């Protein structure tokens, strides 16, 4: 038996300000295209089952194009693989805060062969495949008693699907891990009792146990895509997004299936500007841009400059920087001041938080309405702060 494990598609995700000729946010279109390519790959692989482990949508109220695109693609998948059941659970992004709101995922119950589990844990039995899939959506971890993750007392194979952060398994500095996910203790998984555990929430393909995997996302759908690059580097798959093809026939075999992306996420080599003049910093930025392998046009690029004092930042060649921004889909010049240390005054000496740090921390824990997407709100707040700082530098 083979199954396709996907997660964290985040249809409807929007970032940056460029639109397609049809008026759709360019990153939203990129995410939709990645999902289409992934479905094409799944059809070619012809698995016996398809699992989507949460966050099909980026918000509980996705755009009409996102809803239509997902419905059409899942219908296409079902038509191409009529004998393969499709299992979809809800993640934190597509779970409303109130029961009264309802979930858009129920729409897919209209597609024959699609099973949706959005609220309470549920066992799905597929006799033809001799497999039982235990589904534990995001909200099941947050309402009432903790779910007990043990397979039902039945023969055949047993697969667990859940959406959350497996505590202590990921690196503490895992930058692609989102806020808002349910925390799951590794012991709660009872990994030795399952044939396979399909996880969602972490955006980088990652093995948690011998038989437990995060599939990762199909595109860069967080406010920090460069952090995802760093995590992918540790996993040995830098710049790669995709899904997992899992073979349970004889012994467990998991194969990462890469999905072609519309553009590159590029993190240029950092610049250390503590002893550099403005012209020298400008020269290094230009050299890094010119050496950028995919080029700058239509890519998502970051240039970090460490230890750059405000007067030096103010005298950079901002006209050229604006030209870089016009050519790229997004060019992020991340100017970082020398780290301030408090030597005297109230409180103990130490590193002082920046306003951006304070804002990010506050927005990360502030209660929000059900229709407000937290990562998008944090990203918007950070961009506003950066725009203000950039304006001050250019005055």
Protein Blocks (a to p, Z undefined) as FASTA:
>chain_A
ZZdddehklgoiaedjbdcfkopafklmmmmmmmmmmmmmmmmnopabdcdeejkbfbfb
dcfklmmmmmmmmmmmmmmmmmbccdddddfklpcfbfklopaklmmmmpghiacdfkbg
cddddfknopacddddfklmmgojaddddddddehjdddddddddehkacfklmkbcehi
acddfklnommlpfbdcdehiacdcdfbfkbccebjabdcbfblmlmmmmmmmnopghia
cdddddfklmccddddddddfbdcdddddddfklccfklmmmmmmmmmmmpmnomnhpac
ddddehiafklmmmpcfklmmmmmmmpmbdcddddddddddfbdedjedddddfklmmmm
mmmmgccdfklcfklmmmmmmmmmmmmmmmmmmZZ
